[in-house]
Amino acid sequence: MNKILIIEDDSLLLSDIMKILSLEGYEVLGAPNGLSGLDLARQQLPDLVICDVLMPGMDGYMVLLELRSDPLTSDIPLVFLTAKAEREDIRRGMEMGADDYLSKPFTHSELLSAIQTRLRKYRVLTGEYTEIMSGLRQNLVHALPQELHAPLNGILQFSRVLIEDANGLAPTQLYQIAHGIERAAERIHSLIENYLVYVQLELLATNAPRLAALQAHVINAPCELIQAAVNAKAREFERSEDLQWQCTDVPIRIEGHNLGKAAGELAEYAFRISSVGMPVEVRTQVEAEFFILSIGTSGRGLTSAQLAHIGSPQYFENSVYEHQSVELGLVIARRLVELHQGEFHLESSPETGTIFTLKLRRAE
């Protein structure tokens, strides 16, 4: 039996809706205002919320924001009830994460149809969520142990040297060993962080309200974030002198942390495939409705087989993994851009090097 929460300050309408849905076999909860409705939603975790927009105190928009910001209630579908059917109100609600609108007055059949449609879509999404989680578990079981193998081996080998010959090592040798352990540990930390990010992105793609909220973010000065992320990677690889910049600011639609993450991952890969002294070029330009970021180097390029695996499910298969596979960071960068309704392009060959291009939508 599906549980439905009705939030409506008109007591007669609230009573009518509750009676209709009870007769249809639903478990029905009622709240006379936004604050009590929000409390009920958090306590009872209904399968659907039907909420009036215009209410004193906490209105429907505030209820929606609170529900979407709470992990326990963020996935619950919400249908707005409103006497205001203007396009601006509908668009505002949808942009904030509402699932549907029902304009007053409405018939019994319209009410039941809206509820059945939302519950049916919710069941489909729940099934997709379960399937995605199963796939992620399989991917991580196959991939994570292999990625961790090399840095863990490095830590073990350095540790054995310290244990077996600590008294005979010179200070410079001790420093080199300690530095090697630190780099291996940082690699493990980065790998685990990237796998967690990957899982979060795949789950986010199935959560329409959270995705809509993410896509509403605007950055007015993207160059500052890009430069901070790329410079951090350059210092990590001791390659600051190899950077070449040309960056022009324009407001764009992307969340700040995600822009820094994407730029940083592409810069890290550019430094890995190039040698000290090889330029790593970071350029931006504006083209129609897009802000275009490109990061390129003449270092080792990718083969056509490797290019084909970027973002594909086969990325995690053992046969293409380890050093012959595309880095997980590239998959994350591509996914971040796509979730923000942008485009990811990669031009690469073993002869000419590699250029990553991110096309992000400009903000009005």
N, C-alpha and C positions, 0 to 999 in steps of 0.2 A: 504494500500500500504506500503510495507516494504521499509525502508530507508537504503541505503548502502553507506558507505564511502570508497572511493578508495584512498590509499596513495601510490603514485608511482612517482619516479623522471624521468622516461622515458616518455616524453610528448606524443609520438606516442602511446605507450602501454596504457597510462592512457586514452587517447582519445578513443582508440578502446574498452577498457573495459566499459567505460561509455556509449558508443553507444550501445553495446550489451545489457547491463542491462536495459537501457532506453527502447529499443525495446521490452524487456520482461516484461515491466510494472513496473519496480522498480523506486523509487525515488533515484536518484544517486547524490552523492556529490564527488568532486574530490579535491585532494590536491597534490602539486608537491614535498612536502618534509615532513619530520616527524614533525617538529615544527608546521607548519600550519595545518597539519592533526590532531595533538593533540588538537589544539584550536578548530577546527571544531567538533571534537568528543565531546568535553565538551559543546559546544554551542548547537549542533543539536541532541545529544544523538541518534545516528543511531542504527538500529537493528543488523547491522553486519559491521565489519571493515575488509577490504582486504588491506594488507599492505606489501610493498616490504621490504625485509630484509636489503639489502645493499644499503644504501643511505648516501650521505654526510651529515655531521653535526649530526643530531639525526637519528640513524639507527632504523630498525624495532624492535630490542630488547629493545631499550630505550623507544620507543613508547609503547610497550607492558607493560613494568614496570610502566610507568606513568599511563596508563589506569587502570591497576590492583590495583594501590595504591590509586586511587580516588574512593570513595564510589559511586559517580554518574555514573562512567563508568566501574566499576570493573566487572559487569556481562555481558558486551557486548561481544559476541563471536568475535574472531579474526582469520582470515585465513592468513597465511604468503604466499607471493609470493617470489620465490627465484630461481636463476639459480644454486645454490649450493644445490644439493640433497644428500650430504653425510649424513650418519647416525648420525654423531656427531652433525651436525647443526639441524637436525630434533629433536633429543633428547633434545638438549639445549632449543629449542623453546617450546617443550611440557612441559618440567620441569618448565619453566617460566610461563606457563599458556596459551599458544597458543592452539586453538581448532583444527586446521588442517593446512596442508601444501599443496601447489600447486606448482609444479616444472615447471619452464619455459623451453621450450615453452609448452603451453597447448592449448587444443582445446576448442571451444565454449561449447561443451557438458560437458567437464570436469569442466570448470568454473561454468556452471549453476548447475551441479550436486553437486559440493562442497557447493555452496551457498544454494541450496534447503535443503541439508542434515543438514547444520548448523542451518538454520532458523527453520526447523522442530524440531530439538532437543531443540532449545531454547524455542519454544512454549510448548513442553512437560515439560521442567523444570519450566517454568513460571506457568503452571497449578499445578505442584507438590508444588511449593512455596506457591501458594494461599491456597492449601489444608492444608499444614503444618501450615500456619499462622492461619487458622480457628481452627485447632486442638489445637494449643497453646493457643488461646484465651479461648477456652472452658476449657482447663486444669487449666489455671490461675484463671478463674472465680470460679471454684470449690475448688481449693486447697489453694490458697493464703489466703482467709479470715479465713479458719480453722487454718492454721499454725500461723497466727497473733493473733488469739483469746487468747491463753494462756498468751503470754508476755504482751499484752495490758491489760488483766485483772489484771495481777500483778501490772502494773504501776498504774492502777485506784485504786486498793486496798491500795497500799502504799500511794497514794496521799490523799485518804480519811482519813487515819490515821493521816497524817500530818495536814490536815485541821481541823479535829475534836479534836485532842489532842496534838497540837504542844507544848503548854506551859508545859504539864505534862510529856514530854518525856526526858529521860536522854540522855546525849551526845552519849553514846554507842548505844542507841536505834535509835537515829537520823542517826548515821553512818550506822547502819544495814539497815535502810530503804533506805537511799541514795544509798547504795551499791546494794540493790535489784532493785531499779529503773534503775541504770546504767546497770546491767546485763540484765534486760528485754529489755532495749533500744538497747543494743548490739546484742541481739538475733533477734530483729526486723530488725536491719541493716543487719545482716548476712543473714537472710531469703530473704530479698529483693534483696540483691546482688546475692545470689544463683539463684533466679528465673530469673534475668537478664542474668546471665551466661548461664543458661539452654536454654533460648530463643536464645541467640547468637550461641550456639553450634548446635542447631537444624537447624538454618538457614545456618550456615557454612557448614553443611553436604551436602547441595544442591548446593553449590557454588564451582565448580570444580577448577577454577583458584586459589581462596583463599585457598582451601584445599591443593592444590599442593604446594603453597608457604609455608604453615604452616608445611607440612611434610618435607620440605627441611631444617628446622632448625636443628642444631647440638649443643649439649652441651658437652664440653670436661671434665668438672668436676661436674657431677650430685650430688655427695655426699654433696657438700657445700650447694646446693639449698635444698636438702631433709632435711638436718640437720637444716637449718634456719627455714623452714616451720614447722617441727615437734617440734622443741624447742619452737617456738612461741605458739603453742597449749599447750605444757606442762606447760609453764608459766601461760597461761590463766587458766588452771585447777589446778595450784599449784601442779604439778606432776613431776617436773623435775627430782627428785630423783628416780622415777619409770622407767625412760628410760634406755634401754639396747641397745647398739650400736655395729654394725659390718658392716662397709661400705667400699667398694672397688670401686674406680673410673675407668670408662672406657667411651670413647665418645659414646653418644647415640643420636638417632634421635627423638627429641622432643623440643618444644619451652619452654624456661626456666620458664616463668610465669605459664604455664600449668602444668609443672612437680611439681612446688611448690604447686599449687592449689590442684592437685590430692593427693599428699602426705599429705598435711595439712588436707584435708577432711577425709582421712582414719584415720589419727592420732586422730582427734577430735572424731570420732565415737569410736575408741578404748578406749579413756579416758572416754567417756560417759558410756560405758557398763561395765567398770571395776571400782573397788573401790580403794581408796588411799592405797598404799602399794603393789598393784598388779603390777607386771612388765608389761611394754609395750615394746615388742622387735621389733627393726628395723634392718633388715638384708638385705644385697645385695650380689648377686653372679653373676658370668658370666657363661652362658651356651650356647655354640655354637654361634648363631648370636644374642642372647638375653642378655640383662642386666635385672636381676630379682630383684625387690624390694618387700620385704614382711614386713608387719606390723601386729603383732599378740598380743593377750592378752587372758588370761584364764577367763576373765569376762563373763558376760551374753552373750550367743550365740543366733543366729537367728534360727527360726523354718524353716522347709522346705517350708511352705507357704510364709513366708517373703522372703526367698531366691528367690522364683519363680518370685517375683514382681520386682526385680532389673532391671531397664532399660526397663520395659514393659510399654505400654500405660496405662494399668490398674493401674499403680502406683498412678495415681492422682485421682482415683475414691474414693468417700466418704466411701464406704464400707471397704476399706483397708487402709484408711488414718489415720492421727493422730499417736498415740503412737504405734499402731499395725503395721504400715507400715514401709518400709525401708526408711531411711533418704535420702532426696534429694541429699545430699552431695555425697552419694555412687553412685547415678545415674550419677552425674556430673563427678566423678572420672573415672567411667567406660567409659563414652562417650569420655572424653579427651584422654584416652589411645587408644580407638578404632579409633578415628580420626587420631591418629598418627601411625596407622597400628600396634598397639600393642595388647596385650591380658590382660584381667582382669579375675582373678579367686578368688573365695571366698569359703573357707571351714569353716563351722560353725555348731554348734549344742549347745543346751542349756546345755549339760553336759561337753563338752570339750573346749568351748570358740570359738574364731574367729581368722582366719588368712586371711588377704587380700594379694593377690599377683598380682603385675603388671609386665608384661613381655614387655619390650621396646626394640626396634631394635637397635643393635649396629651400629655405624657409621664406615665407612671404614677409 
